[in-house]
Amino acid sequence: MEYISGDGDLPRKIANAHTIFNVFTTLILLPFIPLFAKICEKIIPSGNGKVKFQKLEPHLLDTPEIALSQTVTALRKMLKKAWKMVDCALKTYNQNDEINQKRVKNLEEKEARVDLYQHDITNYLSELMSRSLTHEQALRISKLIHCTNDAERIGDHTAIIVNMISTFLENKGKLSDACETEFMNLHRALADQARCTLDLLERVSRKQLARASALEQQVRHLCDD
């Protein structure tokens, strides 16, 4: 140890001794890792069920600012899934290739995941409300609950869109060129609006807020027409 540490002081010598001990212990135990793994599997069986990962950490509830940040991240994932569902539904009219058809078959499962996100986020925010919060944090919770419910409703509209388009196509329906152009414009506007909202959930800027407002007006105009 004196050779390795040189002129180092006592704490340095202790640290070096500790490091050498850990290295040698690891090298000695390395050949036995497969055996240890089998023993652990016997003691703690993994089971055949799917592992459910915790999306929102309960221990962060005592740190409201971090808990709110984590909630926004979960909401962003939820909204992204909800938009992909709507995008898939809209494509059933004139972009319904084999890949999209496979996605349509999984829409019910995806909707269940979105519903689960809403359940988890709402419960998490309800628990957070019982903590000591600032006025600004309490307002943010209210807005996040509202946004979570809106994101869930987006997913709910998917089945309605698919059924309407399917019925229309089964009856040999065909949009006029002008209507088809408006339909595609609406699809693009909704896609832009989804991307803009996801960006705002990650980082708020005046430019993006202005763009979100403009896209909302565009979508309203297209729907009114």
Phi, psi and omega in degrees: 000322178298323182292318182288318185280338180063233181269015182296157180281181185299314179302323178296319180295320179295317179298317179296319179297318180296318179296313180299319179299315181295318180297312181293322179297317179298315180297322180291320184277344185308314181294342184265004183300314178302321179294315178299322180297317180295321179297318179296322179294327178289318182286317181239086180298139183285331180078172182257351182286160178285143178278129179261117182275140179284117182279322184239118187282117180299326184291348178274354181298333179282355174237081189308320183296319179289321179298319178294320178297319179294323179295319178299320178298317179294320179296322179297318178295320180297314181295322179298318178294318181297318180294321178300326177294313180295318178302317178297318181295317180294328181289348180293346180284303185223011176228032188273069179283183183299321180296316181293326178297322177295322179294323180299321180296336181261007184297323180297319178295319179294323178295323178297324178292320178296318178298322179294320176301314180299316180300312183294314182294315181298316178296320181296315180292327177296319177293322181295329181296338180278354179273172177284116186235155170278166179299320181294321179293321178296320178295320180296323178298316179300316180293321180294321177297318179298315180295322180296317178295322178296318180297323179292323179293328176301315178296323180296327181292342184302310182299322180296316180298313181299315181296318180296314181292320179298315179297318180298315181288324179295330178271019178061032180286149179211124179289149174291165181302320181294316179293321179295323177296317179295321178299314180293322177296320178295318179300315180294320180296320178295321177297316178296320180295320178296314179297319181296317180296318178297321178295320181293327177291336178272319181203123182275134175215152180297323181298315181290325177296317178296320180294319179298318179296318179295320179293323178298316179295322180295316180296317178300318181296315180295322180289324179294324179292000000 
